[in-house]
Amino acid sequence: MPEPPIEEIPMADAKIFEDLKKDHDLHRKLLKQIDAADEGERANLFEQFRVEVTAHAAAEEESLYATMLAKPDLRDEARHSVSEHKEIDDFFEEMAELDAATSEWKSKFDEMRHRYEHHIDEEEEEMFPEAAKDLDDAEVAKLAKVFEARKPKELELAEASEPGDNRE
């Protein structure tokens, strides 16, 4: 039986998933803007995307994924998603070496976009509903607080860092 969409997870239980989905929606919007941007605007929009995704991923790993890793039924999904975060970080690092005005950069962007959109779709359609079933209300409430506290701090760190996974 397919998992219920995020919208069908009881609201009291869904705050962490709502926060993550809201970020994903912003990421999708930025990807579309980057894709449509002229060569001069592309690099600035991409840097905004890189900072946002880097902060989101770190805060997500420190909240939801850390809890999922402690649960045997959710561990494999969390590990898979962490590895996909690393893959996106690797794209960021590769793209930083390229001129955003080139076809090579655009090709790498298209590849990264495809991988990232696959990742967030997989999280929303599979991982979040599965985690919602396995986590109790207290855990979910705590995760939202951890995520919401970490995200602004991670934004500062991401803004101050170069592309690539530089987290200790």
C-alpha positions as CSV (number, residue, x, y, z in Angstrom):
1,M,0.0,0.0,0.0
2,P,1.5,3.4,-0.9
3,E,2.5,5.8,1.8
4,P,0.2,8.8,2.6
5,P,1.3,12.1,1.1
6,I,2.9,14.6,3.6
7,E,-0.4,16.5,3.5
8,E,-2.2,13.5,5.1
9,I,0.2,13.1,8.0
10,P,-1.6,14.5,11.1
11,M,-0.7,18.2,11.5
12,A,0.6,17.9,15.1
13,D,3.0,15.3,13.8
14,A,4.2,17.0,10.6
15,K,6.1,20.2,11.7
16,I,9.5,18.9,10.8
17,F,8.3,17.5,7.5
18,E,6.5,20.8,6.8
19,D,9.7,22.7,7.5
20,L,11.7,20.4,5.2
21,K,9.1,20.5,2.4
22,K,9.0,24.4,2.6
23,D,12.8,24.4,2.0
24,H,12.4,21.9,-0.8
25,D,9.9,24.2,-2.5
26,L,12.3,27.1,-2.2
27,H,15.0,24.9,-3.7
28,R,12.8,24.0,-6.7
29,K,12.0,27.7,-7.2
30,L,15.7,28.6,-7.2
31,L,16.6,25.8,-9.6
32,K,14.0,27.1,-12.1
33,Q,15.3,30.7,-11.7
34,I,18.9,29.5,-12.3
35,D,17.8,27.5,-15.3
36,A,16.1,30.6,-16.8
37,A,18.7,33.1,-15.8
38,D,21.1,34.8,-18.1
39,E,24.8,34.0,-17.8
40,G,25.4,37.1,-15.7
41,E,22.8,36.3,-13.1
42,R,23.4,32.6,-13.0
43,A,26.4,32.5,-10.7
44,N,24.7,34.7,-8.0
45,L,21.5,32.7,-8.0
46,F,23.5,29.5,-7.9
47,E,25.5,30.7,-4.9
48,Q,22.2,31.5,-3.1
49,F,21.0,27.9,-3.9
50,R,24.3,26.4,-2.7
51,V,24.2,28.2,0.6
52,E,20.5,27.3,1.2
53,V,20.9,23.6,0.3
54,T,24.1,23.3,2.3
55,A,22.5,24.7,5.4
56,H,19.3,22.7,4.8
57,A,21.2,19.5,4.5
58,A,23.3,20.0,7.6
59,A,20.3,21.0,9.7
60,E,18.4,18.0,8.3
61,E,21.2,15.6,9.1
62,E,21.5,17.0,12.7
63,S,17.8,16.7,13.3
64,L,15.8,14.1,11.3
65,Y,18.7,11.9,10.0
66,A,20.5,11.7,13.4
67,T,17.3,10.4,14.9
68,M,16.6,8.0,12.0
69,L,20.1,6.6,12.2
70,A,19.4,5.5,15.8
71,K,16.4,3.5,14.6
72,P,17.1,0.2,12.8
73,D,14.0,0.4,10.6
74,L,15.0,3.8,9.3
75,R,18.8,3.6,9.3
76,D,19.3,2.5,5.7
77,E,17.1,5.3,4.4
78,A,19.0,7.9,6.4
79,R,22.3,6.6,5.2
80,H,21.1,6.7,1.7
81,S,20.0,10.3,2.0
82,V,23.3,11.4,3.7
83,S,25.2,9.9,0.8
84,E,23.0,11.9,-1.6
85,H,23.8,15.0,0.3
86,K,27.5,14.3,-0.1
87,E,26.9,13.7,-3.8
88,I,25.3,17.2,-4.1
89,D,28.2,18.7,-2.1
90,D,30.6,17.1,-4.7
91,F,28.6,18.8,-7.5
92,F,28.9,22.1,-5.7
93,E,32.7,21.7,-5.5
94,E,33.0,20.7,-9.1
95,M,30.8,23.6,-10.3
96,A,32.8,26.1,-8.3
97,E,35.8,25.3,-10.6
98,L,33.8,26.1,-13.7
99,D,32.7,29.4,-15.3
100,A,28.9,29.7,-14.9
101,A,28.7,31.3,-18.4
102,T,29.9,28.1,-20.1
103,S,28.1,25.1,-21.6
104,E,30.2,22.8,-19.4
105,W,28.8,24.5,-16.2
106,K,25.2,24.4,-17.6
107,S,25.6,20.7,-18.3
108,K,26.9,20.0,-14.8
109,F,24.1,22.1,-13.4
110,D,21.5,20.1,-15.3
111,E,23.0,16.9,-14.0
112,M,23.1,18.2,-10.4
113,R,19.5,19.5,-10.7
114,H,18.3,16.1,-11.9
115,R,20.0,14.3,-8.9
116,Y,18.8,16.9,-6.4
117,E,15.2,16.9,-7.5
118,H,15.3,13.1,-7.4
119,H,16.6,13.3,-3.9
120,I,14.0,15.6,-2.6
121,D,11.2,13.8,-4.3
122,E,12.4,10.6,-2.8
123,E,12.5,12.2,0.7
124,E,9.0,13.6,0.4
125,E,7.3,10.5,-1.2
126,E,9.1,7.7,0.7
127,M,11.3,8.8,3.6
128,F,9.1,11.3,5.3
129,P,6.0,9.1,5.4
130,E,8.1,6.2,6.6
131,A,9.7,8.3,9.3
132,A,6.4,9.7,10.4
133,K,5.1,6.2,11.1
134,D,8.2,5.3,13.2
135,L,8.6,8.4,15.2
136,D,6.4,9.4,18.1
137,D,4.9,12.9,18.6
138,A,7.5,13.9,21.1
139,E,10.4,13.0,18.8
140,V,8.8,14.8,15.9
141,A,8.2,17.9,17.9
142,K,11.8,17.8,19.1
143,L,13.1,17.3,15.6
144,A,11.3,20.5,14.4
145,K,12.9,22.5,17.2
146,V,16.3,21.1,16.5
147,F,16.0,21.8,12.8
148,E,14.6,25.3,13.3
149,A,17.4,26.2,15.7
150,R,20.2,24.7,13.5
151,K,19.1,26.1,10.2
152,P,20.0,29.8,10.8
153,K,23.4,28.7,12.3
154,E,24.1,26.5,9.3
155,L,23.2,29.3,6.9
156,E,25.9,31.5,8.5
157,L,28.4,28.6,8.2
158,A,27.4,27.9,4.6
159,E,27.7,31.6,3.7
160,A,31.2,31.7,5.1
161,S,32.4,28.5,3.5
162,E,33.6,27.5,0.1
163,P,31.6,24.9,-2.0
164,G,32.2,21.3,-1.0
165,D,31.6,19.4,2.2
166,N,33.8,21.2,4.8
167,R,31.9,20.2,7.9
168,E,34.0,18.7,10.7
